[in-house]
Amino acid sequence: MLLLKSKIYKLFHWEYWPMSLVYFSIMPVWIYLSLKAKSFFFFNAANPTIKNGAMAMESKKEIYDLIPAEYIPETVMFESDTPVDIVLSIAANHQINFPFIVKPDIGMKGFAVQIVKDELELAEYINKSTDIFLIQQFIKSPLEIGIFYCRIPGELKGNITGIVYKEFLSITGNNVDSMLQLIKNNPRSLYQLSALQKMYGDFLNTILPSGQRFVLVPYGSHTRGSKFIDITHQLNDKLLNTIDALCNKIDGFYYGRLDIMYSSWDELCEGKHFSIIELNGAGSEPTHIYDPSHSIFFAWKEIIRHWKLLYKISTLNHSKGASYLSYKEGRDMLKANSKLEEKLRVF
């Protein structure tokens, strides 16, 4: 019954459709733009200082190094076989203490991102990891937002083209049902059931007091269950000026999405008390499209609008000397990305 309920819900909520199905109908637009650019991999020129324009297979650490240090959490990179005691020693030198975030240096969609609370959990993560990973200070700000930013090369001021608020996956107790039953009652958390059982084990048999909210996944990834809410209408001049000034300090960044942890909307607009936890480039989706109130037609319109901006930015940068990927380079990147996704999905 749960499986049938899940399938019916997915059928009528396009945000859960396979990406290939969502993008298939509008691929002629990408082909048209590629022909105009004379390259299927024109996106590489969108952000010339980032590998592949940050479409895929880019290093998170290399991106963090482009961002002024005051805007990012403390972050350290390690080889996959680094002993736990060495990791902890270096982390302590950088004032990174438990709990902290561990994630792959080259990743996607929030896969293999984990909060580790003690040495045992860190050891388990390292044992599973086969690639370079990062440890990162855990930002305790309660709110997360995604801001899509674009700046046309040669222009001093950019624009914010979408804002998404990320509602972390959570349940609220009723003093009757177990956490497990509450998870099964909500399609959004039901899709995460396997991962949540692995994460929490027998703790899911706990019955929460009535009204008590429990955050199951404390970071804003749609693939990990977060609900995305379009708040683009809240854009104001203060926020635009804050984000524009910040992005102008990031060398070679013209197109992409900033994922930000913050404490309050007013402070964020004023440029206070926030941290950039991810910067995504040419591969960024305008994630405000995943608001459940938006139709697939709205999503297609927004994706195409952003593709056209990506084309304009890339071709202008190309005219100034930024390169496109060759066909072989682009094909190799896509193959490597597919292999990486397979690996990270089962992490």
QUICORQUI-V627122 format. One record per pair of residues at least 12 apart in sequence whose ideal C-beta (glycine too) atoms are under 10 Angstrom apart, sorted by the first residue. I is the first residue (numbers start at 0). J is the second residue. D is the distance in Angstrom with one decimal. If there is no record, write none. Layout:
BEGIN
i/j/d
I/J/D
I/J/D
END
This chain:
BEGIN
i/j/d
1/183/6.3
1/184/10.0
1/186/9.7
1/189/6.7
1/192/8.5
2/189/9.7
4/183/9.3
4/186/7.3
4/189/7.9
5/183/9.9
5/186/6.4
5/189/6.0
5/190/6.8
5/192/9.4
7/186/9.3
8/186/4.4
8/187/9.1
8/189/8.4
8/190/8.9
9/186/8.1
9/190/8.3
12/186/7.8
12/187/9.4
12/291/6.6
13/288/9.5
13/289/9.1
13/291/9.4
13/293/8.7
13/294/7.6
13/295/4.4
13/296/9.7
13/297/9.9
13/298/7.0
14/187/9.7
14/221/7.5
14/226/9.3
14/227/7.8
14/288/8.3
14/289/4.8
14/290/8.3
14/291/6.4
14/293/8.4
14/295/9.1
14/298/8.4
15/186/8.5
15/187/9.2
15/190/7.2
15/221/9.5
15/289/9.6
16/295/8.0
16/298/9.9
18/108/9.6
18/284/9.1
20/295/9.7
21/284/9.7
21/288/9.2
21/295/7.2
21/298/6.9
21/299/8.2
21/302/8.3
22/284/10.0
22/298/9.8
22/299/9.0
22/302/7.5
24/295/8.6
24/299/6.8
25/298/9.2
25/299/5.2
25/300/9.3
25/302/6.3
25/303/6.0
25/306/8.2
28/299/8.9
28/302/8.5
28/303/5.3
28/306/6.3
28/307/8.3
28/310/9.7
29/41/10.0
29/42/9.8
29/302/9.4
29/303/8.9
29/306/6.3
29/309/9.7
29/310/9.2
31/306/9.7
31/310/9.4
32/303/9.4
32/306/6.2
32/307/7.2
32/309/8.1
32/310/4.5
32/311/9.5
32/313/9.2
32/314/9.1
33/310/8.6
33/323/10.0
35/310/7.1
35/314/7.9
36/309/10.0
36/310/6.3
36/313/6.8
36/314/5.5
36/317/7.6
36/323/7.3
37/314/9.4
37/317/9.5
37/323/8.3
38/313/8.8
38/314/9.4
38/317/8.3
38/322/9.6
38/323/4.2
38/324/7.5
38/325/8.6
38/326/8.2
38/329/8.3
39/323/8.9
39/324/8.7
39/326/7.0
39/329/6.3
39/330/9.2
40/52/8.8
40/54/8.1
40/281/9.7
40/313/9.6
40/322/9.9
40/323/5.6
40/324/3.7
40/325/7.5
40/326/7.2
40/327/9.9
40/328/7.1
40/329/3.5
40/330/8.7
40/332/7.8
40/333/9.1
41/281/9.3
41/309/8.1
41/310/6.6
41/312/9.8
41/313/4.7
41/314/6.6
41/316/9.6
41/317/7.0
41/321/10.0
41/323/5.3
41/324/8.4
41/329/9.6
42/54/5.1
42/55/9.7
42/254/8.5
42/280/8.4
42/281/4.0
42/282/7.9
42/306/9.2
42/309/5.9
42/310/8.4
42/312/9.2
42/313/5.7
42/323/8.3
42/324/8.1
42/329/9.1
43/280/9.9
43/281/7.4
43/313/7.4
43/316/9.3
43/317/8.8
43/321/7.6
43/322/6.6
43/323/5.3
43/324/4.4
43/325/9.5
43/328/8.2
43/329/7.9
43/332/9.1
44/152/9.4
44/253/9.3
44/254/9.9
44/281/8.9
44/309/9.7
44/312/7.8
44/313/4.3
44/314/7.4
44/315/8.4
44/316/4.3
44/317/4.5
44/318/9.1
44/319/8.9
44/320/9.1
44/321/3.9
44/322/6.6
44/323/5.9
44/324/8.9
45/149/9.3
45/152/9.6
45/251/9.4
45/252/9.1
45/253/5.9
45/254/4.5
45/255/7.9
45/280/6.5
45/281/4.6
45/282/9.8
45/283/9.8
45/308/9.1
45/309/5.7
45/310/9.0
45/311/9.6
45/312/5.1
45/313/4.6
45/314/9.6
45/315/9.7
45/316/6.8
45/317/9.5
45/321/8.5
46/62/9.1
46/65/9.3
46/249/8.9
46/250/9.6
46/251/5.7
46/252/5.4
46/253/5.9
46/254/6.2
46/255/6.6
46/278/9.3
46/279/10.0
46/280/4.5
46/281/6.3
46/312/8.6
46/313/9.1
46/316/8.5
46/321/9.0
47/152/9.5
47/250/9.0
47/251/4.7
47/252/9.2
47/253/8.4
47/313/9.4
47/316/5.8
47/317/9.2
47/319/8.8
47/320/8.4
47/321/4.2
47/322/8.0
48/61/8.9
48/62/9.2
48/65/6.3
48/249/8.3
48/250/5.3
48/251/3.0
48/252/7.2
48/253/9.9
48/280/9.8
48/321/9.5
49/61/7.2
49/62/6.1
49/65/7.3
49/249/9.4
49/250/9.6
49/251/6.7
49/252/7.3
49/255/8.6
49/278/8.6
49/279/10.0
49/280/5.4
49/281/8.3
50/62/9.0
50/105/9.4
50/280/9.3
50/332/9.1
51/280/8.1
51/281/7.2
51/282/8.1
51/324/6.8
51/328/8.5
51/329/8.5
51/332/5.7
51/336/9.2
52/251/9.5
52/253/9.2
52/254/7.8
52/255/8.8
52/280/5.5
52/281/3.8
52/282/8.0
52/309/8.7
52/312/9.5
52/313/7.3
52/316/9.2
52/321/8.9
52/323/9.4
52/324/8.4
53/252/8.6
53/254/8.6
53/255/6.2
53/256/9.8
53/278/7.5
53/279/6.2
53/280/2.3
53/281/5.5
53/282/6.1
53/283/7.7
54/255/10.0
54/279/9.6
54/280/6.8
54/281/4.1
54/282/4.2
54/283/9.0
54/309/9.5
54/324/8.7
54/329/8.9
54/332/7.3
54/333/9.2
54/336/8.5
55/105/8.8
55/107/7.3
55/280/9.6
55/281/8.5
55/282/5.4
55/329/9.8
55/332/5.8
55/333/7.3
55/335/7.8
55/336/4.2
55/337/9.4
55/339/8.2
55/340/9.3
56/105/5.9
56/106/10.0
56/107/9.1
56/282/9.4
56/331/9.1
56/332/5.5
56/333/9.0
56/334/9.9
56/335/5.4
56/336/5.6
56/339/7.1
57/104/9.4
57/105/6.9
57/106/9.8
57/278/9.8
57/279/9.1
57/280/7.1
57/281/9.2
57/282/8.3
57/332/9.7
58/76/8.4
58/103/10.0
58/104/5.4
58/105/6.0
58/106/10.0
58/131/8.1
58/133/9.5
59/74/8.1
59/76/8.6
59/102/7.3
59/103/7.9
59/104/5.4
59/105/7.1
59/106/6.9
59/131/9.6
59/132/9.9
59/133/6.2
59/135/9.1
59/276/10.0
59/277/7.4
59/278/8.4
59/279/9.7
60/74/6.7
60/75/8.7
60/76/4.6
60/104/5.5
60/105/9.4
60/131/8.1
60/132/9.9
60/133/6.1
60/135/9.9
61/76/9.5
61/104/8.6
61/105/9.9
62/104/9.9
62/249/8.7
62/252/8.8
62/255/9.4
62/275/9.6
62/277/8.4
62/278/5.1
62/279/8.7
62/280/7.8
63/76/9.1
63/104/9.8
63/133/8.3
63/135/8.8
63/275/8.4
63/276/9.7
63/277/9.3
63/278/7.8
64/76/9.9
65/248/9.0
65/249/5.3
65/250/5.8
65/251/7.4
65/252/6.9
65/278/7.9
66/245/8.3
66/246/9.5
66/248/7.8
66/249/5.6
66/250/9.6
66/252/8.6
66/257/9.3
66/275/6.0
66/278/6.5
67/245/7.7
67/248/5.3
67/249/7.8
67/275/9.5
69/245/9.9
69/248/9.9
69/274/9.3
70/245/6.3
70/248/8.3
70/249/9.0
70/257/9.2
70/259/8.9
70/270/9.5
70/273/7.7
70/274/6.7
70/275/5.0
70/278/9.6
71/135/8.6
71/136/9.0
71/138/9.7
71/274/6.3
71/275/5.3
71/276/7.7
71/277/9.7
71/278/8.7
72/95/8.6
72/99/8.9
72/100/7.7
72/134/10.0
72/135/5.1
72/136/4.0
72/137/7.7
72/138/5.5
72/260/8.3
72/274/5.3
72/275/8.3
72/276/6.5
73/90/8.9
73/93/5.0
73/94/6.4
73/95/5.5
73/99/9.0
73/134/8.9
73/135/7.0
73/136/4.3
73/274/9.9
74/93/8.3
74/95/8.4
74/99/9.8
74/100/8.8
74/102/9.6
74/104/9.8
74/133/5.6
74/134/7.3
74/135/4.6
74/136/7.3
74/276/9.5
75/89/5.9
75/90/6.5
75/92/8.7
75/93/5.5
75/95/6.9
75/99/9.7
75/132/9.8
75/133/6.8
75/134/5.4
75/135/7.8
75/136/9.5
76/89/9.9
76/104/6.0
76/131/6.2
76/132/7.5
76/133/5.4
76/134/8.4
76/135/9.9
77/89/7.7
77/90/9.3
77/101/9.3
77/104/8.9
77/125/8.2
77/128/9.0
77/131/6.9
77/132/5.8
77/133/7.4
77/134/6.9
78/128/9.6
78/130/9.0
78/131/6.0
78/132/8.4
79/103/9.3
79/104/9.7
79/125/7.3
79/126/9.7
79/127/9.5
79/128/4.8
79/129/5.5
79/130/5.5
79/131/6.3
79/132/6.5
80/125/8.0
80/126/9.9
80/128/8.8
80/129/9.1
81/125/7.0
81/128/9.5
81/131/9.5
81/132/8.6
82/122/9.4
82/125/8.3
83/118/6.3
83/119/9.3
83/121/5.8
83/122/4.9
83/123/9.9
83/124/9.5
83/125/6.2
83/126/9.3
84/118/8.8
84/122/9.9
86/101/9.2
86/118/9.5
86/121/6.7
86/122/9.3
86/124/9.8
86/125/7.1
86/132/9.2
86/134/6.6
87/118/6.8
87/121/7.4
87/134/9.3
89/134/8.5
90/121/9.1
90/134/5.7
90/135/9.8
90/136/9.2
93/134/8.6
93/135/9.9
93/136/8.0
94/136/7.7
95/134/6.0
95/135/7.4
95/136/5.2
95/137/8.5
96/136/8.4
96/137/8.8
97/114/9.3
97/115/6.9
97/116/5.7
97/117/5.9
97/118/8.1
97/120/8.7
97/121/8.2
97/137/8.5
98/113/9.9
98/114/5.2
98/115/6.4
98/116/4.6
98/117/8.2
98/120/8.8
98/136/9.9
98/137/5.2
98/139/9.5
98/217/9.5
99/113/9.8
99/114/7.4
99/115/6.4
99/116/8.9
99/121/8.6
99/133/9.9
99/134/5.5
99/135/6.3
99/136/6.1
99/137/5.0
99/138/10.0
100/112/6.7
100/113/7.3
100/114/6.0
100/115/7.9
100/133/7.8
100/134/7.0
100/135/4.2
100/136/7.5
100/137/5.5
100/138/8.4
100/217/9.8
100/218/7.9
100/276/8.0
101/113/5.3
101/114/7.9
101/115/5.4
101/120/8.6
101/121/6.9
101/124/5.1
101/125/8.3
101/128/8.2
101/132/6.0
101/133/7.1
101/134/5.5
101/135/7.7
102/114/10.0
102/124/9.5
102/128/9.8
102/132/6.6
102/133/5.5
102/134/8.4
102/135/7.0
102/218/9.7
102/276/9.7
102/277/9.3
103/128/7.3
103/129/9.5
103/130/5.6
103/131/7.3
103/132/5.5
103/133/7.5
103/339/8.4
103/342/9.1
103/343/6.8
103/346/8.2
104/130/6.9
104/131/4.3
104/132/6.2
104/133/5.5
105/130/6.7
105/131/7.4
105/132/9.7
105/335/9.0
105/336/9.2
105/339/6.6
105/343/9.3
106/130/8.9
106/132/9.2
106/133/9.1
106/277/9.4
106/339/7.8
106/340/9.6
106/343/6.3
106/346/9.5
107/222/8.9
107/279/9.4
107/282/8.0
107/336/7.5
107/339/7.0
107/340/6.2
107/343/6.7
107/344/9.6
108/220/6.6
108/221/7.7
108/222/4.5
108/223/8.3
108/284/9.9
108/340/7.9
108/343/7.9
108/344/8.9
109/216/8.8
109/218/6.8
109/219/8.2
109/220/2.8
109/221/7.8
109/222/5.4
109/223/5.0
109/224/9.6
109/225/8.6
109/258/9.8
109/277/9.1
109/343/9.3
110/220/8.4
110/222/7.0
110/223/8.5
110/339/8.9
110/340/7.5
110/342/8.8
110/343/3.6
110/344/6.1
110/345/9.2
110/346/6.2
111/124/8.5
111/127/8.3
111/128/7.7
111/130/9.0
111/132/8.3
111/339/10.0
111/342/8.6
111/343/4.9
111/344/8.9
111/345/9.6
111/346/4.0
112/133/9.7
112/135/9.5
112/216/9.5
112/218/6.5
112/220/7.0
112/223/7.8
112/276/9.8
112/277/9.5
112/343/9.5
112/346/9.4
113/127/9.6
113/132/9.9
113/198/8.7
113/218/9.5
113/346/8.7
114/137/6.4
114/198/9.7
114/216/9.3
114/217/6.6
114/218/7.8
115/134/8.2
115/137/9.3
116/137/9.6
121/134/8.2
124/346/9.1
127/345/9.8
127/346/6.3
128/346/8.0
129/342/7.5
129/346/9.5
130/339/8.4
130/342/8.1
130/343/9.2
135/274/9.8
135/276/7.6
136/274/8.4
136/276/9.7
137/217/8.7
137/218/9.6
137/260/9.6
137/276/9.8
138/218/9.5
138/259/9.5
138/260/4.3
138/261/9.1
138/262/9.8
138/273/8.9
138/274/4.9
138/275/9.7
138/276/6.4
139/217/9.6
139/260/8.3
139/262/9.2
140/259/8.8
140/260/4.2
140/261/5.4
140/262/4.9
140/263/9.1
140/266/9.6
140/267/9.6
140/272/7.1
140/273/7.1
140/274/6.9
140/276/9.6
141/167/9.0
141/214/9.4
141/217/9.4
141/260/8.4
141/261/8.6
141/262/7.0
141/263/9.2
142/164/7.6
142/165/8.2
142/166/9.6
142/167/9.3
142/219/9.1
142/259/8.8
142/260/6.9
142/261/5.3
142/262/6.9
142/263/7.6
142/264/8.1
142/267/8.3
142/273/9.2
143/163/9.3
143/164/7.8
143/165/4.4
143/166/8.9
143/167/7.4
143/217/9.2
143/218/7.0
143/219/4.0
143/220/9.6
143/225/8.0
143/258/6.8
143/259/6.9
143/260/5.4
143/261/7.7
143/276/7.7
143/277/9.9
144/162/6.5
144/163/6.8
144/164/5.6
144/165/6.7
144/219/8.1
144/228/9.8
144/230/7.8
144/233/9.8
144/238/9.9
144/257/8.5
144/258/7.6
144/259/5.2
144/260/8.2
144/261/6.5
144/264/8.7
144/267/7.3
144/273/8.7
145/161/7.8
145/162/7.1
145/163/4.4
145/164/8.2
145/165/6.6
145/219/7.3
145/221/9.8
145/227/7.8
145/230/10.0
145/256/5.3
145/257/7.1
145/258/5.2
145/259/7.5
145/277/8.7
145/279/8.6
145/283/8.7
145/284/9.3
145/285/8.9
145/286/5.2
145/287/7.6
145/289/10.0
146/159/5.8
146/160/9.1
146/161/7.6
146/162/5.5
146/163/8.1
146/231/9.5
146/234/9.0
146/238/8.0
146/239/9.7
146/241/9.7
146/242/5.8
146/245/9.8
146/246/9.5
146/255/9.7
146/256/6.7
146/257/4.9
146/258/8.2
146/259/6.4
146/267/9.2
146/275/9.6
146/287/9.7
147/159/6.6
147/160/4.9
147/161/4.1
147/162/7.4
147/163/8.2
147/231/8.8
147/242/9.9
147/254/8.7
147/255/7.4
147/256/4.8
147/257/8.1
147/279/9.2
147/283/6.7
147/284/8.7
147/285/5.3
147/286/7.7
147/287/7.5
147/301/9.5
147/305/7.3
147/308/9.5
148/160/7.4
148/161/9.2
148/239/9.2
148/242/5.8
148/243/7.7
148/245/8.8
148/246/5.3
148/249/9.7
148/252/8.2
148/253/8.5
148/254/7.6
148/255/6.7
148/256/7.3
148/257/6.4
148/278/9.6
148/283/9.4
149/161/9.7
149/246/9.4
149/253/6.8
149/254/5.3
149/255/8.3
149/305/7.8
149/308/5.0
149/309/8.3
149/311/8.9
149/312/6.7
150/243/7.7
150/246/6.7
150/247/7.7
150/252/8.1
150/253/5.0
150/254/7.7
150/308/9.8
150/312/7.6
151/253/7.6
151/254/9.6
151/308/8.3
151/311/6.6
151/312/6.3
151/315/6.8
151/316/9.9
152/253/6.2
152/254/10.0
152/311/8.9
152/312/6.3
152/313/9.3
152/314/9.5
152/315/4.4
152/316/5.3
152/317/9.7
152/318/8.7
152/319/6.7
152/321/8.9
153/315/6.9
153/316/9.7
153/319/8.4
154/253/9.7
154/315/9.7
155/243/8.7
155/247/7.8
156/239/8.3
156/240/8.8
156/243/5.7
156/244/9.7
156/247/8.6
157/239/8.3
157/242/7.9
157/243/5.2
157/246/6.1
157/247/7.7
157/252/9.5
157/253/7.7
157/254/9.2
157/312/10.0
158/234/9.3
158/239/7.4
158/242/9.6
158/243/8.3
158/308/8.9
159/231/7.8
159/234/5.5
159/235/9.8
159/238/7.1
159/239/5.6
159/242/6.1
159/243/8.2
159/246/9.7
159/257/9.5
160/231/7.9
160/234/9.3
160/254/9.6
160/256/9.5
160/285/6.6
160/287/9.0
160/301/8.4
160/304/7.5
160/305/6.7
160/308/7.1
161/229/7.5
161/230/9.4
161/231/5.3
161/234/9.1
161/256/8.0
161/283/9.7
161/284/9.4
161/285/4.4
161/286/7.3
161/287/4.2
161/288/7.9
161/301/7.1
161/304/9.4
161/305/8.0
162/228/9.5
162/229/7.4
162/230/5.1
162/231/4.7
162/232/8.4
162/233/6.5
162/234/6.1
162/238/8.2
162/242/9.7
162/256/9.9
162/285/9.8
162/286/9.6
162/287/6.4
163/219/8.5
163/221/9.2
163/225/9.6
163/226/10.0
163/227/4.9
163/228/6.7
163/229/6.1
163/230/7.0
163/231/8.0
163/256/8.6
163/258/9.3
163/284/9.7
163/285/8.2
163/286/4.7
163/287/4.2
163/288/8.5
163/289/7.3
163/290/7.3
164/219/8.6
164/225/9.7
164/226/8.9
164/227/7.5
164/228/4.5
164/229/8.0
164/230/4.9
164/233/8.7
164/264/9.4
164/287/8.9
164/290/9.1
165/218/8.2
165/219/2.9
165/220/8.1
165/221/8.1
165/225/4.8
165/226/7.6
165/227/6.1
165/228/7.8
165/258/8.1
165/259/9.9
165/260/9.8
165/286/8.4
165/289/9.8
166/187/9.5
166/219/7.9
166/224/9.7
166/225/6.1
166/226/4.2
166/227/7.6
166/228/6.1
167/212/9.8
167/214/5.0
167/215/7.7
167/216/6.2
167/217/5.8
167/218/7.1
167/219/6.4
167/220/9.4
167/223/9.1
167/224/8.2
167/225/5.8
167/226/8.4
168/182/9.2
168/185/8.9
168/187/6.6
168/188/5.8
168/190/9.6
168/191/6.5
168/195/8.6
168/214/7.3
168/215/4.7
168/216/4.4
168/217/8.7
168/218/9.4
168/219/9.3
168/220/9.0
168/221/10.0
168/223/6.8
168/224/3.4
168/225/5.8
168/226/7.6
169/181/9.7
169/185/9.5
169/187/9.8
169/188/8.2
169/212/5.5
169/213/6.1
169/214/4.6
169/215/5.9
169/216/8.2
169/217/9.0
169/224/9.0
169/225/9.6
169/226/9.5
170/182/6.2
170/184/8.5
170/185/7.1
170/188/6.5
170/195/9.8
170/203/9.8
170/207/7.3
170/211/9.2
170/212/7.4
170/213/5.5
170/214/8.7
170/215/6.4
171/185/9.8
171/207/7.4
171/208/10.0
171/209/8.5
171/210/6.6
171/211/6.9
171/212/4.9
171/213/7.6
172/205/8.8
172/206/7.0
172/207/2.5
172/208/5.3
172/209/5.9
172/210/6.7
172/211/4.3
172/212/7.8
172/213/7.1
173/206/8.5
173/207/7.6
173/208/8.8
173/209/5.4
173/210/8.2
173/211/9.3
174/206/6.6
174/207/7.4
174/208/5.6
174/209/4.1
174/210/8.5
174/211/8.8
175/206/7.0
175/207/9.7
175/209/8.2
176/206/6.9
176/207/8.5
177/202/10.0
177/203/6.6
177/204/5.2
177/205/6.5
177/206/5.5
177/207/8.5
178/195/8.8
178/199/7.6
178/202/7.3
178/203/4.6
178/204/7.2
178/205/5.3
178/206/7.5
178/207/6.3
178/213/6.8
178/215/8.4
179/192/8.3
179/195/8.5
179/196/7.9
179/199/8.9
179/201/9.6
179/202/9.4
179/203/4.1
179/204/6.3
179/205/8.7
179/206/10.0
180/203/8.9
180/204/9.4
180/206/9.0
181/203/9.0
181/206/9.3
181/207/7.5
181/213/8.6
181/215/9.6
182/195/6.1
182/196/8.8
182/199/9.4
182/203/7.0
182/215/7.4
182/224/9.7
185/224/9.3
187/221/10.0
187/224/5.7
187/225/8.6
187/226/6.3
187/291/9.2
188/215/6.5
188/216/9.0
188/224/6.0
189/224/9.4
190/222/9.4
190/223/9.8
190/224/6.8
191/215/7.2
191/216/7.1
191/222/9.2
191/223/6.7
191/224/4.5
194/215/9.4
194/216/8.4
194/223/7.6
194/224/8.6
195/215/5.9
195/216/8.0
195/223/9.8
195/224/8.5
198/215/8.1
198/216/8.3
199/213/9.8
199/215/7.9
203/215/9.5
218/258/9.0
218/260/8.8
218/276/7.9
218/277/9.7
219/258/6.9
219/259/9.7
219/260/8.7
219/276/8.9
219/277/9.5
219/286/9.2
220/258/9.3
220/277/9.8
221/284/9.0
221/286/6.8
221/289/5.6
222/344/9.1
225/286/9.8
225/289/9.2
226/289/8.5
226/290/8.4
226/291/7.2
227/286/5.6
227/287/6.9
227/288/8.2
227/289/4.1
227/290/5.7
227/291/8.2
227/293/9.4
228/287/8.1
228/289/9.0
228/290/5.5
228/291/8.4
228/292/8.5
229/285/9.5
229/286/9.0
229/287/4.0
229/288/7.7
229/289/8.3
229/290/3.9
229/291/9.7
229/292/7.4
229/293/6.6
229/297/9.1
229/301/9.5
230/264/9.0
230/287/7.7
230/290/8.9
231/285/9.2
231/287/5.6
231/290/9.5
231/301/9.7
233/264/7.3
233/268/9.2
234/268/9.6
235/264/9.6
235/268/6.3
236/268/8.9
237/265/8.7
237/267/9.1
237/268/4.1
237/269/6.3
237/270/8.3
238/264/8.5
238/265/10.0
238/267/6.8
238/268/4.4
238/269/8.9
238/270/8.9
239/268/9.0
240/268/8.8
240/269/9.7
240/270/8.3
241/267/7.3
241/268/6.3
241/269/7.0
241/270/4.1
241/271/9.0
241/273/8.8
242/257/7.0
242/259/8.9
242/267/9.2
242/268/9.4
242/270/8.7
244/270/7.5
245/257/7.9
245/259/9.7
245/270/7.6
245/273/9.5
245/275/8.0
246/278/9.2
249/275/9.4
249/278/7.4
251/280/9.7
251/316/8.7
251/321/8.6
252/278/7.3
252/280/7.3
253/280/8.7
253/281/9.5
253/308/9.3
253/309/9.3
253/311/9.9
253/312/4.9
253/313/8.7
253/315/8.8
253/316/7.1
253/321/9.9
254/279/9.7
254/280/6.4
254/281/6.2
254/283/7.5
254/305/8.3
254/308/6.7
254/309/5.7
254/311/9.4
254/312/5.1
254/313/8.0
254/316/9.6
255/277/9.7
255/278/6.2
255/279/5.1
255/280/4.1
255/281/7.0
255/282/8.3
255/283/4.7
255/309/9.5
256/277/8.0
256/278/7.7
256/279/4.7
256/280/8.3
256/282/9.4
256/283/4.1
256/284/7.6
256/285/7.7
256/286/6.8
256/287/9.8
256/305/9.8
257/273/9.7
257/275/5.5
257/276/9.0
257/277/7.6
257/278/5.8
257/279/8.0
257/283/9.3
258/274/9.7
258/275/7.1
258/276/5.3
258/277/4.0
258/278/7.6
258/279/7.2
258/283/9.7
258/286/9.0
259/273/5.3
259/274/6.8
259/275/5.7
259/276/7.0
259/277/8.7
259/278/9.7
260/272/9.5
260/273/6.6
260/274/5.0
260/275/8.3
260/276/5.6
260/277/10.0
261/273/4.0
261/274/7.8
280/309/9.6
281/309/6.3
281/312/9.1
281/313/7.8
282/309/10.0
282/336/8.9
283/305/8.0
283/309/9.1
284/298/9.2
284/301/9.0
284/302/7.3
284/305/8.1
285/298/8.6
285/301/4.9
285/302/6.7
285/304/7.8
285/305/5.1
285/306/9.9
285/308/9.8
286/301/9.8
287/301/7.4
288/300/8.9
288/301/5.0
288/302/6.9
288/305/9.5
END
